[in-house]
Amino acid sequence: MKKLVSILCTVFLIGCANVSEEKQFATSDMTEREATEEVAPLEVEEAFPFATVTEQKLQEYFDLLVLKNKHPELKETIVTQLKQLTTDSITFPKGQDAVDVKNLSPLGPLVKINDTLQEQSFQYTIASKSILKTDTLTVQISSKPIQIDGIETLTTKVVFRKN
């Protein structure tokens, strides 16, 4: 009986040792994969430093258009918000409940107009259940430093216009 217990304990310890090695390799692979994923967005950000805020604001613009179509009673408020995001009317596919902005990519260099204003032309794709459309726009990015509680922060305003 003593031999049986010692054999079972030995098998148990060897089994546990193998599992921890497998976990170590799996953890190592996941760490490499995460590191690779973190590098990719930085490359896009270097090419177009305002890509994230531009994509968010363009998505916000299309979401407001959907909201305006679904709820006409909110039209006045929504139109005011839309005017803050664009100087032109950007075409929106008819009959769509929702669209996603994807594949934002710069066209040409970021042009510095003055200390606080920059312009960038870019291409984007809007996707919905039934449509996939690629279009181009120019974005004006206005950046101004402000102080909040003694800490200087940079504010960024984005305005779209047709090319």
Sequence and secondary structure as in RCSB ss.txt:
>XXXX:A:sequence
MKKLVSILCTVFLIGCANVSEEKQFATSDMTEREATEEVAPLEVEEAFPFATVTEQKLQEYFDLLVLKNKHPELK
ETIVTQLKQLTTDSITFPKGQDAVDVKNLSPLGPLVKINDTLQEQSFQYTIASKSILKTDTLTVQISSKPIQIDG
IETLTTKVVFRKN
>XXXX:A:secstr
 HHHHHHHHHHHHHHHHHHHHHHHHHHHHHHHHHHHHHHHHHHHHHHSTTHHHHHHHHHHHHHHHHHHHH GGGH
HHHHHHHHHHBSS     TT S  EEEEEEEEEEEEE SSSEEEEEEEEEEE SS EEEEEEEEEEEEEEEEETT
EEEEEEEEEEEE 
